[in-house]
Amino acid sequence: QVQLVESGGGLVQPGGSLRLSCVTSGFTFGNVAMRWYRQAPGKERELVATITNGGGSTTYADSVKGRFTISRDNGKNTVYLQMNSLKPEDTAVYYCNARIWPTGYWGQGTQVTVSS
């Protein structure tokens, strides 16, 4: 079955960095575009970044452009989110997502807290 397992979250001071990982299994990873979403308390889940199946194209939410980088290693079935210059407003649970028609699959999420 499809599984997505995020890790790498934690508590970081403003201006700091974190690298999230999402290890996947149960599907042909190299055939699927991958996404990172986040959900802050009391807010809707929002799309943060997308990477195509081959990794050749990426897109970002305006709020994270220039600070976050999505990447993938198809040999390791893993997608990453490098987050730099973190701000308190980046505090949220971060989820990776795979859309494998007709279903969207989610991991359990990893908490990122940016606070001094």
C-alpha positions in Angstrom: 0.0 0.0 0.0 1.0 3.6 -0.5 2.9 5.1 2.4 4.4 8.6 2.9 6.4 9.3 6.1 7.6 12.8 6.9 10.4 13.7 9.3 12.7 16.6 10.1 10.4 19.0 11.8 11.1 20.6 15.1 11.5 23.9 17.0 13.8 26.5 15.3 14.5 30.2 16.0 13.5 32.8 13.4 16.0 33.0 10.7 17.0 29.3 11.1 16.7 26.4 8.8 15.2 22.9 8.7 15.2 20.2 6.1 12.1 18.0 5.8 12.1 14.6 4.3 9.2 12.4 3.0 10.1 8.8 2.4 7.6 7.0 0.2 6.7 3.4 -0.7 4.0 1.4 -2.5 4.1 3.2 -5.8 6.4 4.1 -8.7 7.8 7.2 -7.2 9.5 8.4 -10.4 6.2 8.6 -12.2 4.5 10.9 -9.7 4.7 14.7 -9.1 5.1 15.4 -5.4 3.8 18.3 -3.2 4.4 19.8 0.2 1.5 21.3 2.0 1.2 23.0 5.4 -1.6 23.7 7.9 -1.4 26.2 10.6 -3.8 26.2 13.6 -7.2 27.5 12.6 -6.2 27.8 9.0 -6.8 25.8 5.8 -4.2 23.5 4.4 -2.2 25.4 1.8 0.1 24.2 -1.0 3.7 25.2 -0.4 5.7 23.6 -3.2 5.4 21.2 -6.1 8.0 19.2 -8.0 7.4 17.3 -11.3 8.1 13.5 -11.5 11.6 14.0 -13.0 12.4 17.0 -10.8 12.9 19.3 -13.7 10.2 21.8 -12.7 9.2 23.3 -9.4 6.7 25.8 -8.2 6.2 27.6 -4.9 3.7 29.6 -2.9 4.5 33.3 -3.0 5.0 33.3 0.8 8.0 30.9 0.6 9.6 31.8 -2.8 13.3 32.4 -2.4 13.4 30.7 1.1 12.2 27.2 0.5 13.5 24.6 -2.0 11.8 21.4 -3.0 13.9 18.5 -4.4 13.6 14.8 -4.8 15.8 11.7 -5.1 14.1 9.2 -7.2 16.6 6.5 -6.3 15.6 6.9 -2.7 11.9 7.4 -3.2 12.2 10.6 -1.2 11.1 14.2 -1.5 12.7 17.0 0.5 11.8 20.5 1.5 14.8 22.7 2.5 13.5 25.7 4.5 15.7 28.7 5.1 15.2 32.1 6.7 12.2 30.7 8.7 9.6 33.0 10.1 7.1 32.6 12.9 4.4 32.5 10.3 5.9 29.3 8.8 4.8 27.5 12.0 2.5 24.7 10.8 2.2 20.9 10.4 3.9 20.1 7.1 2.5 17.2 4.9 3.8 15.6 1.7 1.3 14.6 -0.9 1.2 12.2 -3.8 -1.7 12.3 -6.3 -2.1 8.9 -7.8 -5.3 8.9 -9.8 -8.0 8.8 -8.5 -6.7 9.2 -5.0 -4.5 11.7 -3.1 -2.3 10.3 -0.5 -0.9 12.0 2.6 1.6 11.4 5.2 1.0 11.9 8.9 2.7 15.3 9.0 5.6 16.8 10.8 5.4 19.8 13.1 7.5 22.9 12.4 7.6 25.6 15.1 9.4 28.8 14.5 9.8 30.7 17.7 12.4 32.5 19.9 
